[in-house]
Amino acid sequence: MNIAATADLTYQGRSLRNDGHPPGTLAATAAGASGAELRERLDRDGYLLLRDALPRDHVLEAGHELYRRLAAAGQLHPDHPPEDGIAAPGLAYLSAHDAGRRNRPLQRVVFGAPMLAVFERIFEAPVRHFDYIWVRAKSPGPDTVTPPHYDVVFMGRGTHDLLTGWTPLCDVPLEMGGLMILEGSHRLTDVRETYGRIDVDTYCAGTPEERPVVSGESRWADRHNGGHFTKDAVSLPGRVGGRWLMSDYRAGDLLVFTMHTMHSAGDNHTGRVRVSSDTRYQRAGEPVDERWIGDEPIAHGPGAKRGLIC
Ligand SMILES: O=C(O)CCC(=O)C(=O)O
């Protein structure tokens, strides 16, 4: 099925309607499907789109809380209620990395029983989540795309049997630039064996220009393209095959995908800020990537950097 011709779909201003590889639609799986069915679909497609998997009122409340924080920081339009999420005039870029901290409404959604139940069904085991919550607030315009990447390059120091839960915290029509997945990308062996083996927090020890920290001032020289496979989502299907698969999302939907599922997000063509979170889940008994655990996860900070002989 092809995406409606009317939806405005661009990535940094360029059309995503690549003639040879027109975008397609993400296929939904019943949220109540058995663990076996969920695992089979995940293995086949590299993702699960579960409609109405989470309590919509809790999800909307989490989104409203984010909007209130953005409004308090002057990033929303002062003439509208914060809960409408209307961007402030001229708003180009938003940083919301701290907005997941001390945020009870959001924690109730991403660490609460309905979410954990989904992952327990998939893993058929008790699960744990990473403590770090990635919050995204995407302003209108071409400046806040998410370039194509695998998540494993950012969080691959524990088990790779780890899943991402991408949670829209507002309704996200296609033209708002919600998450899109590259069809079949979890089966791209060459990409998995090369790019997929990167750890973004490594550097070549012994080369002074790549020392991660000098006198407290970060001099980190990124040798990994920010962890992105490419900055160009438009031509990627032509390079490696597949189509960008996308969808409208409603608050309450959940998109689950593997560490080796290529994903990206395009431009937001609405006047509203797109709010979402992404969080990670694994079997409780398996090794965990310590960068994302605890009250103050070290994340990609100096403590995460590892020197390699290269
Ligand atoms: O929401 C986005 O634009 C990016 C999300 C993402 O990269 C992820 O879920 O891993």
The ligand as a MOL file (V3000), in Angstrom:
LIG
                    3D

  0  0  0     0  0            999 V3000
M  V30 BEGIN CTAB
M  V30 COUNTS 10 9 0 0 0
M  V30 BEGIN ATOM
M  V30 1 O 11.9150 10.1760 17.6230 0
M  V30 2 C 12.8860 10.3320 16.9030 0
M  V30 3 O 12.9320 11.1830 16.0140 0
M  V30 4 C 14.1120 9.4620 17.0720 0
M  V30 5 C 13.8670 8.2270 17.8620 0
M  V30 6 C 14.9890 7.2450 17.7890 0
M  V30 7 O 16.0150 7.4470 17.1810 0
M  V30 8 C 14.8330 5.9740 18.4800 0
M  V30 9 O 13.7200 5.6560 18.9190 0
M  V30 10 O 15.8320 5.2310 18.5860 0
M  V30 END ATOM
M  V30 BEGIN BOND
M  V30 1 2 1 2
M  V30 2 1 2 3
M  V30 3 1 2 4
M  V30 4 1 4 5
M  V30 5 1 5 6
M  V30 6 2 6 7
M  V30 7 1 6 8
M  V30 8 2 8 9
M  V30 9 1 8 10
M  V30 END BOND
M  V30 END CTAB
M  END
